[in-house]
């Protein structure tokens, strides 16, 4: 059976006493962990003295996790004190006040993740007051109300390699040990070796030039500018970009003001020289009807004969 199955009633004096005991227990845990860190640091110093770097690095990971736990406990101690001071405000509210949501949600989130047993009873009291859905949302941080530092410090993960090296360097300095960290192989070094490109030219980046690409010319690139930009001078003459126009077709020839080609010869035989001429008075200029004149004056029979003659020649 879960802790939600047993229906509890919210009691102010009960949650206040558990908060007070939680603050006391947090203080004891901080002292206990601090003393343990001192002992572990001496052990790490002995390993460094004996040049057992890999064993020292594994042991220092526990020191880092204990430091994280102490920092998380300090924040939880502040939140316990805040909720204890404002417990009367919480008891009179049907929902969790906005300015108290971070403290309440963080205590609910940290209850099963720390050694403070009193926080479990505090969580049960909050469930009786604000409901199961509120506690579930705080446990999963659905509302993003849990303190981010507490989440990071209580997260179970392997410390970063660079952080382990920094701790080892500091421990060696405190104990007067001359320690060379260049011999320690970290996961970052192995990752960098795997990511080293075979061809060093792959590390050079290039971008296209701003000049237009000309036909039948190789594509040109330029390197990133490494130095400072050129100084601006007011006398600098900016050259406009060249105009690239489509060349005219070879069969086009220049024309004069009349619209005829320059080398136009009226005596040159026309392409319609083999077309039979019109009979006099059929489609001449004299028979062209004026504006508004009837168009029935054309001789359509003569036009039909000329059309048939053209078809026979084809």
Secondary structure, 3 states (H helix, E strand, C coil): CCCCCCCCCCCHHHHHHHHHHHHHHHHHHHHHHHHHHHHHHHHHHHHHHCCCHHHHHHHHHHHHHHHHHHHHHHHHHHHHHHHHHCHHHHHCCCCCCHHHHHHHHHHHHHHHHCCCCHHHHHHHHHHHHHCHHHHHHHHHCCCCCCCHHHHHHHCCCCCCHHHHHHHHHHHHHHCCCCCCHHHCCCHHHHHHHHHCCCCHHHHCCEEECCCCCCCCCCCCEEECCCCCCCCCCCCCCCCCCCCCCCCCCCCCCCECCCCCECCCCCCCCCCCCCCCCCCCCCCCHHHCCCCCCCHHHCCHHHHHHHHHHHHHHC
